[in-house]
Amino acid sequence: MISLFSRKQIARFCMALTASTLSFASAVQAQAIAEVEELMSKMTLHEKIGQLNQLIGGDINTGSPQNTNIGRQVVNGEVGSILNTNDPEKILALQRLAVEKSRLHIPLLVGLDVVHGYQTIFPLPLGMAATWDIEKIEKSARIAAIESSANGIGWTFSPMVDICIDPRWGRQAEGAGEDPYLGSLIAQAFVRGYQGVDLTDKASILACVKHFALYGAAESGRDYNTVDMSRLRMYNQFLPPYKAAIDAGVGTVMSSFNVVDYVPATANKWLLTDLLRREWAFKGMVVTDYASIDEMESHGMGNKKSNAVNALKAGTDMEMVSQAFITTLEESLKEGLVTQEEIDRACRNVLTAKYKLGLFANPYKYLDGKVSKDLTYCKAHKEFAREFTAESFVLLKNKDNLLPLQKKGTIALIGPLAQTRDNITGSWSVAQAAEKYTTLFEGFQRALKGKAKVVCAQGSNFVDNEQWQDAVTKGHGNQKMTWLDEEKALAEAVDAARNADVIICAVGECAWMNGEGTSRADLSLPAPQHRLLAALASLGKPVVMLNFAGRATVLNWENDNIDAILNVWYGSECADALVDVLFGDANPCGRLTVSMPRSSAQLPIYYNHLNTGRPVADDEKEYKIFMSNYQDVRNGALFPFGFGLSYTTFEYSPVRLSATTMDAKSSLKASVTVTNTGKREGTEVVQLYLHDKSASISRPVKELKSFKRITLKAGESRTVEFEVTEEMLKFYNQQLQFVAEPGAFEIFIGPDSSTRNKAEFCFN
C-alpha cells in the first residue's frame, strides 16, 4: 500500500483511538478530522461520491477480479463499501483492488447482516432478550464480532432496536421486544460487544443501530408499511433504544424504509439531522437500508435524481445498492441542487468511520486466514452458545410437572423441525455452516444413547400451501424442504408415537417464517402442524410442545390441550440446549419480552399501554357492556410480558418501601423477599414496574424500570432491593421536556408485568 500519511501520523491516530470506542476526546477528534481533510483535498468529486456508494460484493472471480463490473468500479474509486459477501477470498480480492489498484488506495468497508452470530449462531435477538441477561447478550455480540472479523467483516448491520408491539410484523424476531427500558439496555450491550473497547482492535467491528426510526410500528404489522404517530409517543415509547445506542457510542446508523411524518426516513431531515445529529449529537455515519432511495419513488416522492438530492440533504451519508448518488449527484451539483459542502460532509463521515476502524493503518486487518479457522465456531464459542441458548427458552406451561423428563423408555420426537439442519438456526443466519450443526434428532440420539429409545417422524408440512412452503424454507441459501403427502406423513407420525412413553413435538415457524418480509395475519399454529399436534394429543400420551417462533404467537388451543409448552428461539446449539433443559440438566429461566396474545384480532398488544376512560382489567373474565373490552376475547395477553415458568417455584413477600415520599434530592428503597419454594435450584427475574397516577399527560398502566436476575437454592430466601430515583420517574411532557412531575406513584415488584404486588409513594 502507498500510504498518504507518515507512519508516525497513523501511529498517533491509532494510539488515540484506544481511549474509547467512538467518543473521541476533542484533541484526538481534531487530529482525525485533519487527516481526513488532507485525504479529501486529494480526491476528485467523483471519488468523493464513490465513497458514498455501497454495492453487493457479487460473483467476484478471485483470479481476475478487476475484470468484473464491481472490480472495475472499485479500481475507479466508485465504491466505498461492499455488503453481503462473507467469502474471505473474495473480500481479499476486492480489498487488494481498492488498496493496490485505485488511485488513492482507500480501503473498502465490508458489511454483513451478522444479526445473531456468524457461524456460532445464538438464539434470535428476541430470544436473547428473553434471557434478561445483559452480560451474556454483550458476550454473544463479542463472539459474533470475533468470528466476523476473522472472516473479513468489519461492519455488522446490527443491533435492530425497533420496538415492536404487533407480532404480525415478522421482524419482531430481530429486536428485543416491546419494552423501551429493556430494549435500551440490550441495544447498548450489543454496541459494546461488537465495538469492544478499541475499534482498531482486529476483533472489533462497527455496529449499526437500525432501523431509524419507528419501523417496528408498521400499520397492521405489514412489513414496509406506513408508520404515523405523535412526537410524544415517539419520545416516550419508540425512540429510547435508538438514543441508548447513540449514547453507547454506536458508529453507524441505518435509516428505515418507513415514512416518519409522511416523509421517508431516508430523506427525513428532521429525523436524520435535527434529531439524530443536533439533538442527540451523533457524530458517526448514516447508511440507507437496501435500495431505499429507489423505493422513495413508490412513496410518491419523485425520481431517482430528486430522491438522491433529498436523501443527501437530509443527512444520509452512504446509500445501499441503489447507486443513486454515484449516478446523479455530479449533475445535481452542477445544477445547484446540492452543495459541495453536503457531499463533503457525507464523504467525511464515511472516511472517518474507516479511520476509526484502523483500516488506513491496516486495510487487511480482518483478512488473516490463519486465525479464521481457530476462531470460527470453535469449542469455547459453542459451549457458551449452548448455555446461553438453554437460558433463552421460555417455559409457558408444565402441567403436573411433566418436565423435566426422565432419560428412559421410548421418546417420540415428531414434527417438521425435528430433523432439519439449516432451519434450526432461525432467520438471518446468513453466514451459517449448516453442515456443522446438529439436528434435534441427532442431539437426542446422542444424549439418550443406552438410556432411552428415540423414534422420529416429520408428520406434516410447515404450511398448507406448497408455494408458500418453498418460499419460507429457502431463505438465504437454506435447502428447500420436500413437500409431503400429508395423510401419509400424519399416519407415519401417529404410528411412531403410538407406543412411546412421551411425545415431544417440534413445530412452529421454520427459519424464514419470521424476519424481513414475513408478515403473518394469523399467528396461530399453521393448519398442517395443528392437525399433527391434535392427532398426537388424541393418543392420550404426555405431549411436550416445542414452539419454535421468532415472534409472539397464539397458543390458546395448545394451552388448553397440551401438557407442556416450551418456547424455543433457534440457534446452532439448539439441539443440545434442548436436551439440557428437557431432561433437567438445566432449569428453564427465560422470560417473555413480548405479550403473547389470545387472538390475532387483539393486535397490537403490549403491557405498557395507556388506560382508557372506561378500563377493564386484563384479568377480567366477563364481558362488560359500555366498557373498553371485547365481547368474545378478554383484554389481556394469554402469557404476559415478563412471564416464564421454572422447574421450581418462587414466592414474593409484599413490597416494602424505605419511605413513602421522596424528592429530586433523595431516593427511596423498594424491596421484596423472594423465596424458592420448590425442590431444586432456579433463577428468577425479579421485575420492578412503576405507574404515574397524576401526571400532566396520560401515562402507561405500568412501565418496567429495573430488574434483577437471582439464583436461589431450594428453600433459600433473599431480599432483593431496588433504589428508586428521580430519573426513573421522568418522561417527555407535552413540550417534549424530560421531566419528573410531583404526585402519587405505584410501584410493583413481581415475576411478570401482571403482578399486583404493589406499594405507593409520593414524589414532591
Salt bridges, closest charged atoms under 4 A:
GLU37 OE2 - ARG348 NE 2.37
GLU38 OE2 - LYS42 NZ 3.67
GLU47 OE1 - ARG103 NH2 2.79
GLU78 OE2 - HIS46 NE2 2.75
ASP113 OD1 - LYS210 NZ 3.25
ASP133 OD2 - ARG709 NH1 3.38
GLU138 OE1 - ARG192 NE 2.88
GLU147 OE2 - HIS381 ND1 2.79
ASP162 OD2 - HIS211 ND1 2.79
ASP166 OD2 - ARG168 NH2 2.63
GLU174 OE2 - ARG171 NE 2.75
ASP247 OD2 - LYS243 NZ 2.98
ASP261 OD2 - ARG231 NH2 2.48
ASP274 OD1 - LYS269 NZ 3.77
ASP274 OD1 - ARG278 NH1 2.80
ASP289 OD2 - HIS211 NE2 3.68
ASP294 OD1 - LYS304 NZ 2.99
ASP317 OD2 - ARG277 NH2 2.80
ASP317 OD1 - ARG345 NH2 3.30
GLU330 OE2 - HIS46 ND1 2.50
GLU331 OE2 - LYS305 NZ 3.06
GLU335 OE1 - LYS305 NZ 2.71
GLU342 OE2 - LYS313 NZ 2.92
ASP344 OD1 - LYS48 NZ 2.94
GLU387 OE2 - LYS136 NZ 2.66
GLU391 OE2 - LYS136 NZ 2.46
GLU391 OE1 - ARG709 NH2 3.50
GLU442 OE2 - ARG421 NH2 2.81
ASP470 OD2 - LYS480 NZ 3.54
GLU486 OE2 - ARG531 NE 2.64
ASP495 OD1 - ARG498 NH2 3.49
GLU509 OE2 - ARG520 NH1 2.80
GLU509 OE2 - ARG551 NE 2.70
GLU516 OE1 - ARG171 NH1 3.42
ASP576 OD2 - ARG386 NH1 3.92
ASP576 OD1 - ARG446 NH2 2.66
ASP580 OD2 - ARG386 NE 2.79
ASP585 OD2 - LYS407 NZ 3.42
ASP619 OD1 - ARG756 NH2 2.90
GLU620 OE1 - LYS624 NZ 3.39
GLU684 OE1 - ARG591 NH2 2.87
GLU703 OE1 - ARG699 NH2 2.87
GLU716 OE2 - ARG718 NH2 3.34
GLU727 OE1 - LYS730 NZ 3.24
GLU746 OE2 - LYS758 NZ 2.71
GLU760 OE2 - LYS693 NZ 3.26
